[in-house]
Amino acid sequence: VNLGEVRIENGTITYADARTGGRETFSNVDLEILLPSLDRSMRVEGGLDWKEERIDLALDVVLPRALLDGTSSDVAVALSGRPLTLDFKGRLDSGQEAGFAGDLGLAVPSLRELAAWAAEPIDAPDGTFGRFELAGKVAAAGTRAEISDATVLFDDIRARGGFTVETGGDVPNLRGAL
């Protein structure tokens, strides 16, 4: 497969979930997709509007064929906009127990505003659920997710450490030290 360069300019993407009846629309979609071959790096760059906010994005996949074949590839993902900034650099595994591992950076100017924009408003006292930042090493596969060497900023709280979440049992299990 050789797409070369594909562009979407001022497009609209609509996602409809037939099970729930949910529907999402992304407008002002401007994307440039570079895929010289499945054996060379793929790059997607551009932006879109969702719920009246502009989100810029960049995606690099070093070996697209590896992901199609059920193995792994180095990847880099960057999202940026007023509600959040996210950077991930690491490996993505599309094998039997798909997962990812790498360095994560997440910055949210206001968790309260992010929640209201993305899903449901947070009912909490004023002055809480503001700024949130997370940086560290992240790994997830199957029912296990882990963040290590983490630096966390949440409102006036500053923390370092790590934690693991297991969701495979009857009750989710969260362990860690901050």
Residue, then its C-alpha position, 0 to 999 in steps of 0.5 A: v500500500n502506497l498512499g503517498e500524501v492524502r489531505i482532508e481539508n475542511g472536512t466533517i467526520t461523524y461517528a454514530d454508535a448503533r448500540t447506544g444511539g450516540r453520535e459525535t461530529f468532528s468539524n473543520v477537519d484538516l489532516e495530512i496523511l503521509l504513507p509512502s509505504l507500509d514499511r516506512s514511517m507514517r505521519v498524520e498531522g492536522g487538527l479538528d474541532w470537537k464540541e467547539e474546541r480546536i484540537d491539533l494532532a500529530l501521529d507518527v508510526v515508524l512501522p505501520r506494517a508491524l501493527l497490521d501484522g500483530t506485532s509492535s512499532d514505535v509511535a509518537v502521539a501529540l494532542s494539543g488544545r485549550p482543554l488539554t495537551l498530551d504527548f506520548k512516545g513509546r511502543l504500541d503492540s497490536g498483538q494478542e494482548a494489545g498494549f502500549a508502553g512509553d513516556l507520557g506527558l499530560a497537562v490539563p489547565s482545568l479538570r472541571e472544564l475538561a470534564a464539562w467539555a468532554a462528558e459530564p460536569i464535575d460537582a465539586p467545591d469551587g477552587t478544586f479540580g483545576r490544574f492537573e499535570l502528569a508526567g512519567k512512564v506508562a504501560a498498559a496491556g490487557t487488564r493492567a495499567e501502570i504509571s511509574d516515575a511519575t510526577v503529578l500536580f493536582d490543584d495544590i498537590r504535588a506528588r511523585g511515585g507510581f501506581t498500578v491499576e488491575t481491572g481483571g478481577d471482580v473489583p478494580n484494584l489500585r496500588g501505588a505509592l506517592 
